[in-house]
């Protein structure tokens, strides 16, 4: 295989599922003899930034990157202000592209891999340097999705492919926005991989069944409220404890979204039965404390938490939508429920809370599915095939030379 010797990963943040997947990939690439460096958008907690620095052996640059999308977490009246602020910091992407290109040149990268559809600098820099560019689609784009780019349909595919040697989608759901207009050899679907070996299946004997949701409290699209509403409708006589685990657990007084969620917990009488916990950087440690994992996000392109739960032998209750419908096998590794339906989610939770044998059977099936479909080595092979294809299609002047 014609593979790169060093990859520059352009990341839209040091935290979250995309960042964790990139960190796993960096380690796996090193085992294959491929070194990595990174340019990462400013932000993230110190521990996340430190983890990225360690993974790249210090070869990381933190800077402001331009985000094309408009998340639905920002009120309309604030969007012009947000756009003005990022335009000033990145020079509408021109300054930030120069940072990426200069760092790629300094590090001797021979391929650029952007870990999000939302930041364009990787493609622009690759075109400037004549390098191959892999553009990773980890979001649900287009009508009805939480992420909006300036283009849709064939225009979206053309815009991405004009700045990418190869597109990689983390699920069929995220590939759907460009598949009809993308040549088959330019679009690869590669699920995110995890180190399944890090998760131990250890049935616990507890006085209460622990049901948990693991997600950033600062991310509105994770739909924490649906979990809270469903928990309130579960039979209160059942021996169950609820937890929301994520960054922002101590920010109730500062973040209106979190404060509203905490107020809803009190209003529904869940105080004392549902508690907020700070995020543990070791996912296996989180899963070891849970018996059932809930993932209520409708617009999730993948759903790494669901895979981690299955790897730990836990059943998953998730919303039927996006990438979660591809990960969770309804009735086998968990239960899928309609979007925005607290009663349906409550019924699914009650079923699993009451039946420990069913939890065990579903957990075992989930572990097998995680090993067969989402083990890191299997997924890395897919990325390497994408790299090999990208190396044949460098961008910019190099691309024109190859074509001639």
N, C-alpha and C positions, 0 to 999 in steps of 0.2 A: 504494500500500500504506500502511496505517496502521501505522507503525512507531514504536518508542520513540525518544526523543532521547538517553536515557542509561540504561545497563543496569548494575545492580549484580550482579556475579558472586559467588556464595557458593561458596567452594572448600574442600574437605576436606584440602588440602595444597598446598604450592608446588612439589612435585616429582611425577614420575610421568607416565604417559600422559595422564590426565585434565587435569592442569595444563598440559602442553604443548599439548594441543588447545585449552584455554581461552585460552592466550596467543596462539595462531594466530588464534583467533576474534576476540579483542580487536583485533588489528591489522587484520583484514579488515573488522570493523565500522567502525573509524575511517575506512577508505577509503570507506565508504558514508555517512559523516556521522553515525555513532552513536558517542557517547563511552561509556567504560566506567570503572567503579570496582570495587573488590573488597574483600570481607571474607574472610580466609583463616585456616584453622586454624593455630595455632602449630606450629612445626616447620619442617623443611626446612633444607638447607644454606644458608649466606649467599648463594651465587651464585644459587640458585633464588629466594630472597626478593628479591634485587636485580633479577632479571629481571622479576618480577611488578611491582615498584615502578616500573621503567622503562616497562613496557607500559601501566600505568595513569597514568603521569605523576605518580606520587606519591600518587594517590588510592586508597590501600590501608590496611586496618586488619587487623593480625594479632591474633587472640584465640583462646581455647579454644572449640571447638564441640563439641556433644554428638554422639557417634556411636551410632546405634541398633544397629549390627551387632555380631556377635561373630566376629572372624576366628579361624580355627582355628590361629593361630600362638601363642595364649596357652593354657597349661595350665589345665585346669578349676579347679584350686585357686586360681589367681590371678585368675580372672574377677571374683569379688566385690570384690577389692581394686581392680581396674581400674575397675569400675563406680563404686565409692565415690569414687575419685579424680576421675573425670570429672564425677560428680554434684556434688561439692564445687566444682569449678572453674567449672561452667556453671550451677549452680543447677537441675540436671535440665533444662537447656535454656532455662530462663526468663531467666536473666541474659544468656546468649549471644544469645537472641532479641532482647532489648532493645538489645544492641550493634549487631546487624544492622539493626534498625528505625531506631535513632538515626542510624546512618551513612547509610542510604538517604535519610532525610529531609534530613540535612545536605548530601548530594551532589546532591539533586534528582533521584534516580533515578525513572523512571516504569515500570520493569519489573525484576523480580528473577529471576535465572537461577541456579539451584543446579546445580553441576556433578557432583553425586553423589547417589545415592539414600540415602546413609548419614547425611546430616546434615539435620535437619528445620527448622533455624532460618529458612531462606529462605521456606518456605511459611507458617510462623507469623508472620513479620514482614510478609509481603505481606498476609495476612489482617488484621493489625492496622492496616496503612496503607491498605487498599483498593486495592492494586496487583495487576496481573497477575503470575503466577508460572509460570515454565517450569522443570519438574523433569526433570533429565537423568538417565536411567538408564544408568549405565556399568558395572554389575556384574551378575553372574549371581546372581539371588536365588532363594530357595526351596529345596526338598528337594534334597540332594546337592550344593548349591553352597557355595562358601567363605564366602558372606555370608548372614547370617541376620537377618531383621527379626522383630518380634513377630507378624507376620501372614503368612498364606499364601493363595494362591488368590484368591477374590473379596474376602476381607477385606483382602488386600494392595492390590488395585486400588482398593477403596473408600478405604482410608487415604491412599493417594497422591493420588487424584483429589480428595479432599475438601480438600486443601491445594495443588492445582495447577490452573492454568488449562489447561495443556497438558503432557502427558508427551512427552519426546523420548527415544528409545532409540538407542544407537549401533550396534545390530545387531539382526537378527531374533532372535538367541539371547537378548539381554537383554530384548527386548520380549515374549518368550514367557511370562514370569511374570505378565503383566497383560493380554495381548492378548484372551483370551476374555471378559474382563469390562470392557473399555474401549470406549467408543463410538469409532468410526473417526475422528471429527473431533477426538478428544482425545488420540490417540496417533500420533506421527510417528516414523518410523524414518529417521534421518539418520546415515550413517557419518561417523566423524571424518575431517576433511580435513587434508592436509598440503600444504606448498609444494613440489610436485614439481620445480619449476624449480631448487630448491636442490641437488638431487641430480644428479650427472653420471655418465653411463654411460661408464666409462673402464676397459676391460679391462686388467688388470695382468699383467706377465710376472714371475712369482716362481718361486723354486726350490722352494717348497712351497705347497700349497693351504692357505689359511687359513680355518678353520671357526670361527665365533664365535657365542656366545650373548650377547645384550645384555639385561640385566635387573638390577634392584636385588638385591644380595646379601642385603639385609635383608628381602626379601619371600619367605616360605616357599612361597607358592603358585606361584611361577615354576618350581619343580621343576628346579633346577639339577642335582640328583643324577641324574635321568634322562639328561641330556646327558653327564655324566661316565661313567655306566655304559655308554652307547652308544659313546662315544669309545674306551673300553677294549676294545670288541669289534670295532673296525675293524682290518683287517689292518695290523699295526704296520710292515710293510715299505713301506707307501705314503708318499710324500713329503707329509706333512700336519702342520699345527700347529693346536692348539686354543687358543681364548681365551674367557674369561668376562669380559665388560666390564660394570662396574656399580659404583654406590656401595657402599661397604663392602669394597672389595678389600683395604684395608689393616687391616681389623678382625678378622682371623682370631684374634688372641689374646683379643679381648674378646667376640665374639659366638659362642655355642656352635654355632649353625647353620653359620656360616661356618667355624669351626674343624673341625667334623665333615666338612664338604665338602672342606676342604684335606687332612684326614687320609685321606679316601677316595681322593683323587687320588694320594697317595703309595702307599696300599695296592694300587692297581690298576696301579702302574708307569707312571703318566702324568707323573710329575715330569720336567720338562725338555721335555715335549711339550705340556703344557697349562699356561697361565699366566693369572693373574688380572691384569686391568688396570683402572685407575681410569676412571671414566666421563668422557667428553668431552661438554660441553654442546652441541656441534654434531653432530647425528646424521649429517650428510653426511660429516663427517670420520671417524667411526667406520666407516661403510659402505665408505669408500674403502680401508680396510685389510683388508677381508674378501673372500672369494670365495664363501662359502656361509654363510647365516644359519640357525641352528637356534632354533626356538621350541617348547620342550617343555611348555608350560603347557596343561593340560587344561581349566581353568576360566577361560579368558580371554573376556571379553565382546566384545572387539574384537581387539586385537593390533596396536597402532600400529607396533611394530618390524617386523612382517612387511610392512606397507605401505611403510615406509621402505626396507627391503631391496629390494622390487620396484622402487621408484622409482629406486634406484641400479643396477638391472639385475642383481640377484643372485637366484639361486634360493633357495627357502625350504624347509627340512624342518621340518614342524610336526606337532603332535598333532591328530588328527581330533576336534575337539570345540569347543564354544562358537563364538565369532565367527571363529576362525581357519579353520574349515571354509567360511566364507562368503568369506574373503579369498583364501586360497590355492586356486587351481584345480589339483586333483590331476592330475599328469602333464603340465600345461601351464606353470604358473608355479612349480611346486615339487612336493614329494612329501609326502602326508599319511600318517601312520602311526597305528596304534592307541595308545590311552593306556597308559602304564606297560609299554611293550614295548621294552626296550633292543635286543634282536636286530633287530627290524624297523627301528628308527631307524638302527642300525649298517649294515644293508643299504642303506638309502636313502642314507646318507652315502657309502658305498663306491661306489655307482653314480655319484654326482656327482663324487666325487674322481677317479675313473678316466676320466671322460668330459668333457673340457673343452668339446667341441662342444655337448654337452647342456646344460652350464651356460650357455653363451652363448645358446642358443635359448630356454631357460626364462627367463633374465634379460631378454631382449628382450620376451618375452610378458608378463612381470611389469611391465616399464616401461609397456607399452601399457595394461595393466589399471589400473595406478596413475593414469595420466593420464585414463582414461575414467571411473573410478568414485570415485577418492579425491582428486582435485585440489581444493584448498581453495576456489576460487570456486564449484564445483558444490555442495559441501557447505554453504557459507555460504548459498546460495539456499534450501536446505532449512531452515536455522535461521531465516531471515527469514520464511519461510512460517509456521513455528511461532510466531514473535513476533507476526505479524499476527493469527493465530488467538487467541493469548493476550490481545492487547489488547482483544478483544471480550468477554473473560471475567475482569474483575478480581475479586479475592477480597474477602471481608468485606462491609462495608457497601456498598461501591461495587457489588459483585456483586448484592446484593439490590435496589439502585436500578435497575440495568440490567434485571433480571428483571421489575420492576414496570412 
